[in-house]
Amino acid sequence: MSDLEQRCIEAGLKMTGPRKTILKVLGEAGDHPSVEAVYERAKALDSSISIATVYRTLNMLDELDLVTRHEFNESFSRYETNMEHHHHLIDLETGQVIEFQNKELELLKEKIAREMGFELVDHRLELYGRKIKNKASK
């Protein structure tokens, strides 16, 4: 049983076949798939899964904070499991989403919140950029 599946059970979710398949797709995703991508991947594993089931399941998982829904300045949402804290750098030219962690950044966020009289309880950081083209490649 995957960690995500265990967290779903602990949250009181019944583990149906379609839900297990959707969790498998999310757990194996190396990217941040859209609803349609999750549906296509799940459908390849279980032809009985409907897009409505994928929508309902992703919305429920998002409400339970088991997945995170991202919009990344696009016209659709992307999803990922909410298993570890990290941030995103989005390449504006290719749409590639790069995950990263940085200890110095974590300490700085805590320091800023403390200096402003707050305890930091949650946050998201998305950076948008373009690859720097070196002068030699011109």
C-alpha angles and dihedrals in degrees: 000000000000123000089246092052090049091050090051092052090048088052088056099254119150108235104230122178094255091048091050090051093049090048089050090052092049093045092052097042112118089188136043101267126204122231088263092051091048089049094050092048093045092046089055088058098038118017092197094068115109128208088240090060090051092050093047093046095048092047091050093047089049092051089051090049091239092121131028122227115214130187100188091193091295131124091248138047127250126204139212136171115267096228105120136019115253142135135235136236111195120202104222093205101049102021089233113156114213119194119213143171126204126183094201091053091050091052091047093052091051091047093050092050092047093048089053091050098256139122107224109232103163142355146158128216124196121176120196122201152135127246112261109243111218119230093242092066094058 
